[in-house]
């Protein structure tokens, strides 16, 4: 099953960086439920975006520092157990 993760607000989109400095936004990257995967900067506030599921990033739809609209899909995650 694939889940589309959507933006809860408008703002500027930022992917979380891994310990090695690379973006978490790459195909095959494993994410856990509740893990912060991105931030949206809206009116000076950084809104944390959490992964709702355990899974692998399947497709990145938006890139770092891009404007994002309410409801816009930014990543698709394939569910794993």
N, C-alpha and C positions, 0 to 999 in steps of 0.2 A: 504494500500500500504506500502511496506517495501523498505527502501532506504539503500543501502550499502555505507558506508563512507570509502573512500580509502586514503591511504597515498599519499601526493603530492611529497614526497622525501624520500631518505633513511636516516636513523639515528637511534637514540635511543628514544623509545616511552615512554611517561609519561602521565598518566591520571590526570586530575584536581581533587583536593581534595575538598570535601564539607566543610562547616563550622565546622562540627563535626569531621573532620579529616578523614572520610571515603572517599574512591574513588567514583567518580561519575559513575564508570563503574560497574553498577549492573542492572540486569534485572528489568524492571519496572520503573527505574528512569526517570522522565520527564525532557526533555531538550527543550530550546526555540531556535528559529531561531536567529543566531548570537551569541549564548552563547559559550564561550570557553569551549570545552570539553576535550581537550588534547593538549599536546605539543610534538613536535619532535625536539630533539636536534641534529642538523646537523652542524658539524664543529664548535661547540661552540656557535651556534646561536639557540635560542629557537623559533621555528616556531609555532604560534598559530593555532590550528585546531578548526574551528567554526562549530557549528551545522547548516546545511543548511535548516533545517525544525523544526517545532514544533512536538514533538513526544516522545514516550517512547522507551527507550533502550530495544531492543528485545533480542539481542544476543551479547555478548562480545567475540571477536575472538582473541584478543591479550591482553597481560597483561603488567602491569607497568614494566619499565626498560628492555623491550625486544627490540632487534634489529628489525627494520621494513624496508621493501623494497618499492621502488616506486610502486604505484598501488596496494599495499597489502590492503585488506579489514581488518579493525580493529574493526568495530562495525556495527550492523544492527539496524536501527531505524524504528519503526512503526509510520507512519504519524498519527497525531491527529489534530483536528481543534481547 
